[in-house]
Amino acid sequence: MGLVDLKQVTKVYGSGHTAVTALHPTDFSLQAGEFATVIGPSGSGKTTLLTIIGSLQQPSSGQVLINGQDTTNFSEHQRTDLRFNTFGFILQGSNLIPFLTVADQLALVDRFNHHKQHKMSRDSLFTMLGITDLTNQYPSALSGGERQRVAIARALYNDPPIILADEPTASLDTSRALQVTELLATIAHKMDRGVVMITHDTRLLGSVDTVYEMRDGVLTKQDAAGVKKIRAAAI
């Protein structure tokens, strides 16, 4: 049993002749200490998969198990608690609040966290991510890579066991994108977290443990030969 286990999960939008299947029957597993990535073109179902894992939307059928617990029939209150305490979300645009300093981005989390003993040390996070000198800066004064590192700090602050990153490097140049990906790998391996990264950038596959490809709502786990073929096709 993993941190995440999806069993024959599907997602269908609409009904009747207007129904669109975004996710065909899907099995997926994520272990502690594993860095997995899901690649594929836009509109292939990658984000649908991630939002179902993160309890942001419910599947049409199948089971979603988080830490061995079936969350499929959770109440909205249970889902909210699960999202806040179990997942750290990292989005493409960093989604920092423009009128809050770097320190205040995390202080805002404190206002909603009723289990503060489970928090990571803010100072240790800032040191690990190399943003200690940015504490009093506003997002507008930061580079794209710096903003993304602050977003990662915010995602880790509640010490969640699962990190979900949706195209976290899409707005970064190659050098910064590789740095962020290597950082996510370090978080998975050294902090024993499960990390899922959605991306369309095959240049980033060198740091990941497991590669899945999503096409037309069908998820396929890739072996070494499959990953090599994907990389070659992107050149």
C-alpha positions in Angstrom: 0.0 0.0 0.0 1.4 3.4 -1.0 0.9 7.0 -0.1 -1.5 7.2 -3.1 -3.3 4.3 -4.8 -5.7 4.8 -7.6 -7.8 1.8 -8.6 -9.6 1.9 -11.9 -10.3 5.6 -11.5 -12.2 7.4 -14.3 -13.5 10.9 -14.9 -16.3 11.7 -17.3 -17.6 15.3 -17.9 -21.2 15.7 -19.0 -23.6 13.0 -19.9 -25.3 11.3 -22.8 -24.1 12.3 -26.3 -22.2 15.3 -24.8 -20.2 13.1 -22.4 -16.4 13.5 -22.6 -14.1 11.0 -21.0 -11.1 12.8 -19.6 -9.7 9.8 -17.7 -10.1 6.2 -18.8 -9.8 3.4 -16.1 -6.6 4.3 -14.4 -4.3 2.6 -11.8 -1.6 4.6 -10.2 0.6 4.2 -7.1 3.0 6.5 -5.3 5.4 5.5 -2.5 7.1 7.6 0.2 10.5 8.7 -1.2 9.3 8.4 -4.8 9.5 11.2 -7.4 7.0 10.4 -10.2 6.2 12.5 -13.2 3.3 12.4 -15.7 4.1 13.8 -19.1 1.9 14.3 -22.2 0.5 17.0 -24.4 -2.0 19.7 -23.2 -5.5 18.4 -22.8 -4.4 14.8 -22.4 -5.8 14.4 -18.8 -2.7 15.1 -16.7 -4.2 17.9 -14.6 -7.5 15.9 -14.2 -5.4 13.1 -12.7 -3.6 15.4 -10.4 -6.7 17.1 -9.1 -8.3 13.7 -8.4 -5.3 12.6 -6.5 -5.3 15.9 -4.5 -9.0 15.6 -3.7 -9.8 18.8 -5.6 -12.5 16.9 -7.6 -14.1 13.5 -7.3 -13.7 10.6 -9.8 -16.7 9.4 -11.8 -15.8 5.8 -10.7 -13.0 3.8 -9.0 -11.2 4.2 -5.7 -8.8 6.9 -4.5 -6.8 5.6 -1.5 -4.6 8.1 0.5 -2.4 6.4 3.1 -4.6 3.3 2.6 -7.8 5.1 3.3 -10.5 5.2 0.7 -11.4 8.9 0.2 -14.0 8.4 -2.5 -17.0 9.0 -0.2 -15.4 11.7 2.0 -17.5 14.6 3.0 -16.5 18.1 1.9 -15.2 18.8 5.4 -13.0 15.7 5.3 -11.7 16.6 1.8 -10.8 20.1 3.0 -8.9 18.7 6.0 -7.2 16.2 3.7 -6.1 18.9 1.2 -4.7 21.1 3.9 -2.9 18.5 6.0 -1.9 15.8 3.5 -1.0 17.7 0.3 1.3 20.5 -0.7 0.3 22.0 -4.0 2.8 23.8 -6.3 1.2 25.4 -9.3 2.6 26.8 -12.6 2.4 30.4 -11.7 3.6 30.1 -8.0 0.3 31.9 -7.0 2.0 34.1 -4.4 -0.1 36.8 -2.9 1.4 40.0 -4.3 1.0 42.3 -1.3 2.6 39.8 1.2 6.3 39.5 1.8 8.0 36.1 1.5 7.8 35.7 5.3 4.1 36.7 5.3 3.2 34.1 2.7 4.0 31.5 5.3 2.6 33.4 8.2 -0.7 33.4 6.4 -0.6 29.5 6.6 -0.2 29.8 10.3 -3.6 31.4 10.6 -5.3 28.4 9.2 -3.1 25.7 10.8 -4.5 24.3 14.0 -1.8 21.6 14.3 1.3 23.8 14.5 3.4 21.1 16.1 3.4 19.4 12.6 4.9 22.4 10.8 8.4 22.5 9.4 10.7 25.1 10.7 10.4 28.2 8.5 14.1 29.1 8.9 15.2 25.6 8.0 12.9 25.6 4.9 14.3 29.0 3.8 17.9 27.8 4.3 17.2 24.5 2.3 15.6 26.5 -0.5 18.2 29.2 -0.6 15.7 32.1 0.0 16.8 33.3 3.5 17.9 36.6 2.1 14.5 37.1 0.5 12.4 37.1 3.7 11.3 40.7 3.4 10.9 40.9 -0.3 7.6 41.1 -2.2 6.9 38.7 -5.1 7.3 41.5 -7.7 11.0 41.8 -6.6 11.7 38.1 -7.2 12.8 36.2 -10.2 10.7 33.4 -11.6 12.9 30.8 -10.0 12.9 32.6 -6.7 9.1 32.9 -6.7 8.8 29.2 -7.4 11.1 28.3 -4.5 9.0 30.4 -2.2 5.9 28.5 -3.5 7.7 25.3 -2.7 8.5 26.5 0.8 4.8 27.3 1.3 3.8 23.9 0.0 6.2 22.2 2.4 5.4 24.3 5.5 2.6 22.1 6.8 5.0 19.1 6.5 2.7 17.2 4.1 3.6 13.7 3.0 2.5 14.3 -0.6 3.6 17.1 -2.9 1.6 17.7 -6.1 3.3 20.0 -8.7 1.3 21.0 -11.8 3.7 22.3 -14.5 5.9 24.0 -11.9 8.6 24.9 -14.4 6.5 26.0 -17.3 7.4 29.7 -16.9 11.1 29.1 -16.2 14.2 28.9 -18.5 16.0 25.5 -18.9 18.5 26.2 -16.1 15.9 27.2 -13.5 13.6 24.4 -14.6 16.3 21.8 -14.0 17.1 23.4 -10.6 13.5 23.2 -9.5 13.2 19.6 -10.7 16.3 18.6 -8.9 15.0 20.3 -5.8 11.8 18.3 -6.0 13.9 15.1 -6.3 15.8 16.0 -3.2 12.6 16.6 -1.3 11.3 13.2 -2.3 14.5 11.3 -1.6 15.9 13.0 1.5 12.7 14.0 3.2 10.9 10.7 2.3 8.0 12.5 0.6 5.9 11.4 -2.3 6.2 13.9 -5.2 4.1 13.9 -8.4 5.0 16.4 -11.1 2.9 17.1 -14.2 5.0 18.4 -17.1 5.2 18.4 -20.9 9.0 19.0 -20.8 10.9 15.8 -21.5 14.2 17.5 -20.6 13.3 17.2 -16.9 13.1 13.4 -16.8 16.7 12.8 -15.6 15.9 13.5 -12.0 12.7 11.4 -11.6 12.2 7.9 -10.5 9.0 6.9 -12.3 7.7 8.2 -15.6 4.1 7.9 -16.8 2.8 9.1 -20.1 -0.8 10.4 -20.5 -2.4 10.4 -23.9 -6.2 10.9 -24.5 -6.9 10.1 -20.9 -5.0 6.8 -20.9 -2.1 6.6 -18.4 0.9 4.3 -19.2 3.8 3.6 -17.0 7.1 3.8 -18.9 10.1 1.5 -18.6 13.6 2.6 -19.4 13.2 1.9 -23.1 10.0 3.9 -23.1 11.6 6.9 -21.5 14.4 6.8 -24.0 12.0 6.7 -26.8 10.1 9.7 -25.4 13.2 11.7 -25.1 14.4 10.9 -28.6 11.0 11.9 -30.0 11.3 15.3 -28.4 14.7 16.1 -29.9 
